[in-house]
Amino acid sequence: MKTPYKYGVVFQHRDTTKMVDSPTIFRYEGDWYMTSIVFDGKRYETWLAKSKKLLDWEGVGPGGPFRPM
């Protein structure tokens, strides 16, 4: 879809060595939430972020943390 607005990266994992993919955004009780998959090179985990305006995201934390191998 074409849009006249380009914002670039609006959310980045606090540990920049990890890769983030597959964002899924939904709204719940007036706030926006985003789940994403984080990959550390060996394992995956799901993270949750929260926003009021879809541009300022705050990481809430892991929804499914890495398990010991």
Distance bins in CASP14 RR format, pairs under 12 A and 6 or more apart:
PFRMAT RR
TARGET T0000
AUTHOR 0000-0000-0000
RMODE 2
METHOD distances of the structure
MODEL  1
5 54 0 0 0 0 0 1 0 0 0 0 0
5 55 0 0 0 0 1 0 0 0 0 0 0
7 53 0 0 0 0 0 1 0 0 0 0 0
7 54 0 0 0 0 1 0 0 0 0 0 0
7 55 1 0 0 1 0 0 0 0 0 0 0
7 56 0 0 0 0 0 1 0 0 0 0 0
7 57 0 0 0 0 0 1 0 0 0 0 0
8 55 0 0 0 0 1 0 0 0 0 0 0
9 16 0 0 0 0 0 1 0 0 0 0 0
9 20 0 0 0 0 1 0 0 0 0 0 0
9 23 0 0 0 0 0 1 0 0 0 0 0
9 55 0 0 0 0 0 1 0 0 0 0 0
9 57 0 0 0 0 0 1 0 0 0 0 0
10 20 0 0 0 0 0 1 0 0 0 0 0
10 23 0 0 0 0 1 0 0 0 0 0 0
10 25 0 0 0 0 0 1 0 0 0 0 0
10 32 0 0 0 0 0 1 0 0 0 0 0
10 34 0 0 0 0 1 0 0 0 0 0 0
10 36 0 0 0 0 0 1 0 0 0 0 0
10 49 0 0 0 0 1 0 0 0 0 0 0
10 51 0 0 0 0 1 0 0 0 0 0 0
10 53 0 0 0 0 0 1 0 0 0 0 0
10 54 1 0 0 1 0 0 0 0 0 0 0
10 55 1 0 1 0 0 0 0 0 0 0 0
10 56 1 0 0 1 0 0 0 0 0 0 0
10 57 1 0 0 1 0 0 0 0 0 0 0
10 58 0 0 0 0 0 1 0 0 0 0 0
10 59 0 0 0 0 0 1 0 0 0 0 0
11 20 1 0 0 1 0 0 0 0 0 0 0
11 23 1 0 0 1 0 0 0 0 0 0 0
11 25 0 0 0 0 0 1 0 0 0 0 0
11 32 0 0 0 0 0 1 0 0 0 0 0
11 33 0 0 0 0 0 1 0 0 0 0 0
11 34 1 0 0 1 0 0 0 0 0 0 0
11 35 0 0 0 0 0 1 0 0 0 0 0
11 36 1 0 0 1 0 0 0 0 0 0 0
11 38 0 0 0 0 0 1 0 0 0 0 0
11 47 0 0 0 0 1 0 0 0 0 0 0
11 48 0 0 0 0 0 1 0 0 0 0 0
11 49 1 0 1 0 0 0 0 0 0 0 0
11 50 0 0 0 0 0 1 0 0 0 0 0
11 51 0 0 0 0 1 0 0 0 0 0 0
11 54 0 0 0 0 1 0 0 0 0 0 0
11 55 0 0 0 0 1 0 0 0 0 0 0
11 56 0 0 0 0 1 0 0 0 0 0 0
11 57 1 0 1 0 0 0 0 0 0 0 0
11 58 0 0 0 0 1 0 0 0 0 0 0
11 59 1 0 0 1 0 0 0 0 0 0 0
11 60 0 0 0 0 0 1 0 0 0 0 0
12 18 0 0 0 0 1 0 0 0 0 0 0
12 19 0 0 0 0 0 1 0 0 0 0 0
12 20 1 0 0 1 0 0 0 0 0 0 0
12 23 0 0 0 0 0 1 0 0 0 0 0
12 36 0 0 0 0 0 1 0 0 0 0 0
12 38 0 0 0 0 0 1 0 0 0 0 0
12 47 0 0 0 0 0 1 0 0 0 0 0
12 49 0 0 0 0 0 1 0 0 0 0 0
12 57 0 0 0 0 1 0 0 0 0 0 0
12 59 0 0 0 0 0 1 0 0 0 0 0
13 19 0 0 0 0 1 0 0 0 0 0 0
13 20 1 0 1 0 0 0 0 0 0 0 0
13 21 0 0 0 0 0 1 0 0 0 0 0
13 23 0 0 0 0 0 1 0 0 0 0 0
13 34 0 0 0 0 0 1 0 0 0 0 0
13 36 0 0 0 0 1 0 0 0 0 0 0
13 37 0 0 0 0 0 1 0 0 0 0 0
13 38 1 0 1 0 0 0 0 0 0 0 0
13 39 0 0 0 0 1 0 0 0 0 0 0
13 40 0 0 0 0 1 0 0 0 0 0 0
13 45 0 0 0 0 0 1 0 0 0 0 0
13 47 1 0 0 1 0 0 0 0 0 0 0
13 48 0 0 0 0 0 1 0 0 0 0 0
13 49 0 0 0 0 1 0 0 0 0 0 0
13 57 0 0 0 0 0 1 0 0 0 0 0
13 59 0 0 0 0 1 0 0 0 0 0 0
13 61 0 0 0 0 0 1 0 0 0 0 0
13 62 0 0 0 0 0 1 0 0 0 0 0
14 20 0 0 0 0 0 1 0 0 0 0 0
14 38 0 0 0 0 0 1 0 0 0 0 0
14 47 0 0 0 0 1 0 0 0 0 0 0
14 49 0 0 0 0 0 1 0 0 0 0 0
14 57 0 0 0 0 0 1 0 0 0 0 0
14 58 0 0 0 0 0 1 0 0 0 0 0
14 59 1 0 0 1 0 0 0 0 0 0 0
14 60 0 0 0 0 0 1 0 0 0 0 0
14 61 0 0 0 0 1 0 0 0 0 0 0
14 62 0 0 0 0 0 1 0 0 0 0 0
15 38 0 0 0 0 1 0 0 0 0 0 0
15 39 0 0 0 0 0 1 0 0 0 0 0
15 40 0 0 0 0 1 0 0 0 0 0 0
15 41 0 0 0 0 0 1 0 0 0 0 0
15 45 0 0 0 0 0 1 0 0 0 0 0
15 47 0 0 0 0 0 1 0 0 0 0 0
15 59 0 0 0 0 0 1 0 0 0 0 0
15 61 0 0 0 0 0 1 0 0 0 0 0
15 62 0 0 0 0 0 1 0 0 0 0 0
15 66 0 0 0 0 0 1 0 0 0 0 0
16 38 0 0 0 0 0 1 0 0 0 0 0
16 40 0 0 0 0 0 1 0 0 0 0 0
17 38 0 0 0 0 0 1 0 0 0 0 0
17 39 0 0 0 0 0 1 0 0 0 0 0
17 40 1 0 0 1 0 0 0 0 0 0 0
17 41 0 0 0 0 1 0 0 0 0 0 0
18 36 0 0 0 0 0 1 0 0 0 0 0
18 37 0 0 0 0 0 1 0 0 0 0 0
18 38 1 0 1 0 0 0 0 0 0 0 0
18 39 1 0 0 1 0 0 0 0 0 0 0
18 40 1 0 1 0 0 0 0 0 0 0 0
18 41 1 0 0 1 0 0 0 0 0 0 0
18 42 0 0 0 0 0 1 0 0 0 0 0
18 43 0 0 0 0 0 1 0 0 0 0 0
18 44 0 0 0 0 0 1 0 0 0 0 0
18 45 0 0 0 0 1 0 0 0 0 0 0
18 47 0 0 0 0 1 0 0 0 0 0 0
18 62 0 0 0 0 0 1 0 0 0 0 0
18 66 0 0 0 0 0 1 0 0 0 0 0
19 36 0 0 0 0 0 1 0 0 0 0 0
19 37 0 0 0 0 1 0 0 0 0 0 0
19 38 1 0 0 1 0 0 0 0 0 0 0
19 39 1 0 1 0 0 0 0 0 0 0 0
19 40 0 0 0 0 1 0 0 0 0 0 0
19 41 1 0 0 1 0 0 0 0 0 0 0
19 42 0 0 0 0 0 1 0 0 0 0 0
19 43 0 0 0 0 0 1 0 0 0 0 0
19 44 0 0 0 0 1 0 0 0 0 0 0
19 45 0 0 0 0 0 1 0 0 0 0 0
19 47 0 0 0 0 0 1 0 0 0 0 0
20 34 0 0 0 0 0 1 0 0 0 0 0
20 35 0 0 0 0 0 1 0 0 0 0 0
20 36 1 0 1 0 0 0 0 0 0 0 0
20 37 1 0 0 1 0 0 0 0 0 0 0
20 38 1 0 1 0 0 0 0 0 0 0 0
20 39 1 0 0 1 0 0 0 0 0 0 0
20 40 0 0 0 0 0 1 0 0 0 0 0
20 44 0 0 0 0 0 1 0 0 0 0 0
20 45 0 0 0 0 0 1 0 0 0 0 0
20 46 0 0 0 0 0 1 0 0 0 0 0
20 47 1 0 0 1 0 0 0 0 0 0 0
20 49 0 0 0 0 1 0 0 0 0 0 0
20 57 0 0 0 0 0 1 0 0 0 0 0
20 59 0 0 0 0 0 1 0 0 0 0 0
21 35 0 0 0 0 0 1 0 0 0 0 0
21 36 1 0 0 1 0 0 0 0 0 0 0
21 37 1 0 1 0 0 0 0 0 0 0 0
21 38 0 0 0 0 1 0 0 0 0 0 0
21 39 1 0 0 1 0 0 0 0 0 0 0
21 44 0 0 0 0 1 0 0 0 0 0 0
21 45 0 0 0 0 0 1 0 0 0 0 0
21 46 0 0 0 0 0 1 0 0 0 0 0
21 47 0 0 0 0 0 1 0 0 0 0 0
22 34 0 0 0 0 0 1 0 0 0 0 0
22 35 0 0 0 0 1 0 0 0 0 0 0
22 36 1 0 0 1 0 0 0 0 0 0 0
22 37 1 0 1 0 0 0 0 0 0 0 0
22 38 0 0 0 0 1 0 0 0 0 0 0
22 39 0 0 0 0 0 1 0 0 0 0 0
22 44 0 0 0 0 1 0 0 0 0 0 0
22 46 0 0 0 0 1 0 0 0 0 0 0
22 47 0 0 0 0 0 1 0 0 0 0 0
23 32 0 0 0 0 0 1 0 0 0 0 0
23 33 0 0 0 0 0 1 0 0 0 0 0
23 34 1 0 1 0 0 0 0 0 0 0 0
23 35 1 0 0 1 0 0 0 0 0 0 0
23 36 1 0 1 0 0 0 0 0 0 0 0
23 37 0 0 0 0 1 0 0 0 0 0 0
23 38 0 0 0 0 0 1 0 0 0 0 0
23 46 0 0 0 0 0 1 0 0 0 0 0
23 47 0 0 0 0 1 0 0 0 0 0 0
23 48 0 0 0 0 0 1 0 0 0 0 0
23 49 0 0 0 0 1 0 0 0 0 0 0
23 51 0 0 0 0 0 1 0 0 0 0 0
23 54 0 0 0 0 0 1 0 0 0 0 0
23 57 0 0 0 0 1 0 0 0 0 0 0
24 32 0 0 0 0 0 1 0 0 0 0 0
24 33 0 0 0 0 1 0 0 0 0 0 0
24 34 1 0 0 1 0 0 0 0 0 0 0
24 35 1 0 1 0 0 0 0 0 0 0 0
24 36 1 0 0 1 0 0 0 0 0 0 0
24 37 0 0 0 0 1 0 0 0 0 0 0
24 46 0 0 0 0 1 0 0 0 0 0 0
24 47 0 0 0 0 0 1 0 0 0 0 0
24 48 0 0 0 0 0 1 0 0 0 0 0
24 49 0 0 0 0 0 1 0 0 0 0 0
25 31 0 0 0 0 0 1 0 0 0 0 0
25 32 1 0 0 1 0 0 0 0 0 0 0
25 33 1 0 0 1 0 0 0 0 0 0 0
25 34 1 0 1 0 0 0 0 0 0 0 0
25 35 0 0 0 0 1 0 0 0 0 0 0
25 36 0 0 0 0 1 0 0 0 0 0 0
25 48 0 0 0 0 0 1 0 0 0 0 0
25 49 0 0 0 0 1 0 0 0 0 0 0
25 50 0 0 0 0 0 1 0 0 0 0 0
25 51 0 0 0 0 1 0 0 0 0 0 0
25 54 1 0 0 1 0 0 0 0 0 0 0
25 55 0 0 0 0 0 1 0 0 0 0 0
25 57 0 0 0 0 1 0 0 0 0 0 0
26 32 1 0 0 1 0 0 0 0 0 0 0
26 33 1 0 1 0 0 0 0 0 0 0 0
26 34 1 0 0 1 0 0 0 0 0 0 0
26 35 0 0 0 0 1 0 0 0 0 0 0
26 48 0 0 0 0 0 1 0 0 0 0 0
26 49 0 0 0 0 0 1 0 0 0 0 0
26 50 0 0 0 0 0 1 0 0 0 0 0
26 51 0 0 0 0 0 1 0 0 0 0 0
26 54 0 0 0 0 0 1 0 0 0 0 0
27 33 1 0 0 1 0 0 0 0 0 0 0
27 34 0 0 0 0 0 1 0 0 0 0 0
27 50 0 0 0 0 0 1 0 0 0 0 0
27 51 0 0 0 0 1 0 0 0 0 0 0
27 52 0 0 0 0 0 1 0 0 0 0 0
27 53 0 0 0 0 0 1 0 0 0 0 0
27 54 0 0 0 0 1 0 0 0 0 0 0
28 34 0 0 0 0 0 1 0 0 0 0 0
28 35 0 0 0 0 0 1 0 0 0 0 0
28 48 0 0 0 0 0 1 0 0 0 0 0
28 50 0 0 0 0 1 0 0 0 0 0 0
28 51 0 0 0 0 0 1 0 0 0 0 0
28 60 0 0 0 0 0 1 0 0 0 0 0
29 50 0 0 0 0 0 1 0 0 0 0 0
29 52 0 0 0 0 0 1 0 0 0 0 0
30 50 0 0 0 0 0 1 0 0 0 0 0
30 51 0 0 0 0 0 1 0 0 0 0 0
30 52 0 0 0 0 1 0 0 0 0 0 0
30 53 0 0 0 0 0 1 0 0 0 0 0
30 54 0 0 0 0 0 1 0 0 0 0 0
31 48 0 0 0 0 0 1 0 0 0 0 0
31 49 0 0 0 0 0 1 0 0 0 0 0
31 50 1 0 1 0 0 0 0 0 0 0 0
31 51 1 0 0 1 0 0 0 0 0 0 0
31 52 1 0 0 1 0 0 0 0 0 0 0
31 53 0 0 0 0 0 1 0 0 0 0 0
31 54 0 0 0 0 0 1 0 0 0 0 0
31 56 0 0 0 0 0 1 0 0 0 0 0
31 57 0 0 0 0 0 1 0 0 0 0 0
31 58 0 0 0 0 0 1 0 0 0 0 0
31 60 0 0 0 0 0 1 0 0 0 0 0
32 48 0 0 0 0 0 1 0 0 0 0 0
32 49 0 0 0 0 1 0 0 0 0 0 0
32 50 1 0 0 1 0 0 0 0 0 0 0
32 51 1 0 1 0 0 0 0 0 0 0 0
32 52 1 0 0 1 0 0 0 0 0 0 0
32 53 1 0 0 1 0 0 0 0 0 0 0
32 54 1 0 1 0 0 0 0 0 0 0 0
32 55 0 0 0 0 1 0 0 0 0 0 0
32 56 0 0 0 0 0 1 0 0 0 0 0
32 57 0 0 0 0 1 0 0 0 0 0 0
32 58 0 0 0 0 0 1 0 0 0 0 0
32 60 0 0 0 0 0 1 0 0 0 0 0
33 46 0 0 0 0 0 1 0 0 0 0 0
33 47 0 0 0 0 0 1 0 0 0 0 0
33 48 1 0 0 1 0 0 0 0 0 0 0
33 49 1 0 0 1 0 0 0 0 0 0 0
33 50 1 0 1 0 0 0 0 0 0 0 0
33 51 1 0 0 1 0 0 0 0 0 0 0
33 52 0 0 0 0 0 1 0 0 0 0 0
33 54 0 0 0 0 0 1 0 0 0 0 0
33 57 0 0 0 0 1 0 0 0 0 0 0
33 58 0 0 0 0 0 1 0 0 0 0 0
33 59 0 0 0 0 0 1 0 0 0 0 0
33 60 1 0 0 1 0 0 0 0 0 0 0
33 61 0 0 0 0 0 1 0 0 0 0 0
33 63 0 0 0 0 0 1 0 0 0 0 0
34 46 0 0 0 0 0 1 0 0 0 0 0
34 47 0 0 0 0 1 0 0 0 0 0 0
34 48 1 0 0 1 0 0 0 0 0 0 0
34 49 1 0 1 0 0 0 0 0 0 0 0
34 50 1 0 0 1 0 0 0 0 0 0 0
34 51 1 0 0 1 0 0 0 0 0 0 0
34 54 0 0 0 0 1 0 0 0 0 0 0
34 55 0 0 0 0 0 1 0 0 0 0 0
34 56 0 0 0 0 0 1 0 0 0 0 0
34 57 1 0 0 1 0 0 0 0 0 0 0
34 58 0 0 0 0 0 1 0 0 0 0 0
34 59 0 0 0 0 1 0 0 0 0 0 0
34 60 0 0 0 0 1 0 0 0 0 0 0
34 61 0 0 0 0 0 1 0 0 0 0 0
35 45 0 0 0 0 0 1 0 0 0 0 0
35 46 1 0 1 0 0 0 0 0 0 0 0
35 47 1 0 0 1 0 0 0 0 0 0 0
35 48 1 0 1 0 0 0 0 0 0 0 0
35 49 0 0 0 0 1 0 0 0 0 0 0
35 50 0 0 0 0 0 1 0 0 0 0 0
35 57 0 0 0 0 0 1 0 0 0 0 0
35 59 0 0 0 0 0 1 0 0 0 0 0
35 60 0 0 0 0 1 0 0 0 0 0 0
35 61 0 0 0 0 0 1 0 0 0 0 0
35 62 0 0 0 0 0 1 0 0 0 0 0
35 63 1 0 0 1 0 0 0 0 0 0 0
35 64 0 0 0 0 1 0 0 0 0 0 0
36 44 0 0 0 0 0 1 0 0 0 0 0
36 45 0 0 0 0 1 0 0 0 0 0 0
36 46 1 0 0 1 0 0 0 0 0 0 0
36 47 1 0 1 0 0 0 0 0 0 0 0
36 48 0 0 0 0 1 0 0 0 0 0 0
36 49 1 0 0 1 0 0 0 0 0 0 0
36 57 0 0 0 0 1 0 0 0 0 0 0
36 59 0 0 0 0 1 0 0 0 0 0 0
36 60 0 0 0 0 0 1 0 0 0 0 0
36 61 0 0 0 0 0 1 0 0 0 0 0
36 62 0 0 0 0 0 1 0 0 0 0 0
36 63 0 0 0 0 0 1 0 0 0 0 0
36 64 0 0 0 0 0 1 0 0 0 0 0
37 43 0 0 0 0 0 1 0 0 0 0 0
37 44 1 0 1 0 0 0 0 0 0 0 0
37 45 1 0 0 1 0 0 0 0 0 0 0
37 46 1 0 0 1 0 0 0 0 0 0 0
37 47 1 0 0 1 0 0 0 0 0 0 0
37 48 0 0 0 0 0 1 0 0 0 0 0
37 62 0 0 0 0 0 1 0 0 0 0 0
37 63 0 0 0 0 0 1 0 0 0 0 0
37 64 0 0 0 0 0 1 0 0 0 0 0
37 66 0 0 0 0 0 1 0 0 0 0 0
38 44 1 0 0 1 0 0 0 0 0 0 0
38 45 1 0 1 0 0 0 0 0 0 0 0
38 46 1 0 0 1 0 0 0 0 0 0 0
38 47 1 0 1 0 0 0 0 0 0 0 0
38 48 0 0 0 0 0 1 0 0 0 0 0
38 49 0 0 0 0 0 1 0 0 0 0 0
38 59 0 0 0 0 0 1 0 0 0 0 0
38 61 0 0 0 0 1 0 0 0 0 0 0
38 62 1 0 0 1 0 0 0 0 0 0 0
38 63 0 0 0 0 0 1 0 0 0 0 0
38 64 0 0 0 0 1 0 0 0 0 0 0
38 65 0 0 0 0 1 0 0 0 0 0 0
38 66 0 0 0 0 1 0 0 0 0 0 0
39 45 0 0 0 0 1 0 0 0 0 0 0
39 46 0 0 0 0 0 1 0 0 0 0 0
39 47 0 0 0 0 0 1 0 0 0 0 0
39 66 0 0 0 0 0 1 0 0 0 0 0
40 47 0 0 0 0 0 1 0 0 0 0 0
40 62 0 0 0 0 0 1 0 0 0 0 0
40 65 0 0 0 0 0 1 0 0 0 0 0
40 66 1 0 0 1 0 0 0 0 0 0 0
40 67 0 0 0 0 0 1 0 0 0 0 0
40 69 0 0 0 0 0 1 0 0 0 0 0
41 66 0 0 0 0 0 1 0 0 0 0 0
41 69 0 0 0 0 0 1 0 0 0 0 0
42 66 0 0 0 0 1 0 0 0 0 0 0
42 67 0 0 0 0 0 1 0 0 0 0 0
42 68 0 0 0 0 0 1 0 0 0 0 0
42 69 1 0 0 1 0 0 0 0 0 0 0
43 62 0 0 0 0 0 1 0 0 0 0 0
43 64 0 0 0 0 0 1 0 0 0 0 0
43 65 0 0 0 0 1 0 0 0 0 0 0
43 66 1 0 1 0 0 0 0 0 0 0 0
43 67 1 0 0 1 0 0 0 0 0 0 0
43 68 0 0 0 0 1 0 0 0 0 0 0
43 69 1 0 0 1 0 0 0 0 0 0 0
44 62 0 0 0 0 0 1 0 0 0 0 0
44 63 0 0 0 0 0 1 0 0 0 0 0
44 64 0 0 0 0 1 0 0 0 0 0 0
44 65 0 0 0 0 0 1 0 0 0 0 0
44 66 0 0 0 0 1 0 0 0 0 0 0
44 67 0 0 0 0 0 1 0 0 0 0 0
45 61 0 0 0 0 1 0 0 0 0 0 0
45 62 1 0 1 0 0 0 0 0 0 0 0
45 63 1 0 0 1 0 0 0 0 0 0 0
45 64 1 0 1 0 0 0 0 0 0 0 0
45 65 1 0 1 0 0 0 0 0 0 0 0
45 66 1 0 1 0 0 0 0 0 0 0 0
45 67 0 0 0 0 1 0 0 0 0 0 0
46 60 0 0 0 0 0 1 0 0 0 0 0
46 61 0 0 0 0 1 0 0 0 0 0 0
46 62 1 0 0 1 0 0 0 0 0 0 0
46 63 1 0 1 0 0 0 0 0 0 0 0
46 64 1 0 1 0 0 0 0 0 0 0 0
46 65 0 0 0 0 1 0 0 0 0 0 0
46 66 0 0 0 0 0 1 0 0 0 0 0
47 57 0 0 0 0 0 1 0 0 0 0 0
47 58 0 0 0 0 0 1 0 0 0 0 0
47 59 1 0 0 1 0 0 0 0 0 0 0
47 60 1 0 0 1 0 0 0 0 0 0 0
47 61 1 0 1 0 0 0 0 0 0 0 0
47 62 1 0 1 0 0 0 0 0 0 0 0
47 63 1 0 0 1 0 0 0 0 0 0 0
47 64 0 0 0 0 1 0 0 0 0 0 0
47 65 0 0 0 0 1 0 0 0 0 0 0
47 66 0 0 0 0 0 1 0 0 0 0 0
48 57 0 0 0 0 0 1 0 0 0 0 0
48 58 0 0 0 0 1 0 0 0 0 0 0
48 59 1 0 0 1 0 0 0 0 0 0 0
48 60 1 0 1 0 0 0 0 0 0 0 0
48 61 1 0 1 0 0 0 0 0 0 0 0
48 62 1 0 0 1 0 0 0 0 0 0 0
48 63 1 0 1 0 0 0 0 0 0 0 0
48 64 0 0 0 0 1 0 0 0 0 0 0
48 65 0 0 0 0 0 1 0 0 0 0 0
49 55 0 0 0 0 0 1 0 0 0 0 0
49 56 0 0 0 0 0 1 0 0 0 0 0
49 57 1 0 1 0 0 0 0 0 0 0 0
49 58 1 0 0 1 0 0 0 0 0 0 0
49 59 1 0 1 0 0 0 0 0 0 0 0
49 60 1 0 0 1 0 0 0 0 0 0 0
49 61 1 0 0 1 0 0 0 0 0 0 0
49 62 0 0 0 0 0 1 0 0 0 0 0
49 63 0 0 0 0 0 1 0 0 0 0 0
50 56 0 0 0 0 1 0 0 0 0 0 0
50 57 1 0 0 1 0 0 0 0 0 0 0
50 58 1 0 1 0 0 0 0 0 0 0 0
50 59 1 0 0 1 0 0 0 0 0 0 0
50 60 1 0 1 0 0 0 0 0 0 0 0
50 61 0 0 0 0 1 0 0 0 0 0 0
51 57 1 0 1 0 0 0 0 0 0 0 0
51 58 1 0 0 1 0 0 0 0 0 0 0
51 59 0 0 0 0 1 0 0 0 0 0 0
51 60 0 0 0 0 0 1 0 0 0 0 0
52 58 0 0 0 0 1 0 0 0 0 0 0
END
